[in-house]
Amino acid sequence: MAQFYFHFSLGATEIFLLTAMAYDRYVAICHPLRYLMIMSPKVCAVLITGSWLGGFSATLAPCLQISSLSFCDGNQIDHYYCDLGPLLSLSCSEKLSIEKLFFCLTLFIILGCFLLVILSYTCIIRTTMTIPTAHGKRKAFSTFASHLIVVLLFYGPIIFMFVRPRTGGLMHVNKKVSLIPSVVTPLLNPIIYTLRNQEFCALLPKDASGFRQIISG
């Protein structure tokens, strides 16, 4: 139960943080002159605190419900972590209500936050296309490119895994797809988010000058 709770709580927190970062990029591109006023330290603290509190409170109800189930079908889970489907398959209790609760919860969190991210990037791309110079467009693109890559890598797999009522025969597919948000994305995050660092650009080969110019803005 502890592994289930912390895994999904941290996942929900990541979703909220990515949404907050999308809003930050929206303000930086669409309202650059008002950025420091809108994204004040107090607002940033509220967004970060709200993301952590929201992530750890959203998973509490399904975790408490699952902990009250009776498990009578062995103690080995067909997964490398305590995912919902493999965990419920070990229970001999009625679990339809938990599946509905978890589905509604993930639907609200994942799709709700994803729609907010899409809305932010719709405004961002629209504003970027109105920039008259190619240098200005590259600079704007470099501001949000790393976050957009992380969003695509993270949201694609979790929408496939959780935004459907039942896992059914796709449980083994879920086990493979879950490697992307659980392993691949965290490994790539340090690289993606340091693309604009001057120290990182200095490590690039000399024949990558075009790529260096794009990522450094």
Beta strands, then each sheet from edge to edge (+ up, - down):
end
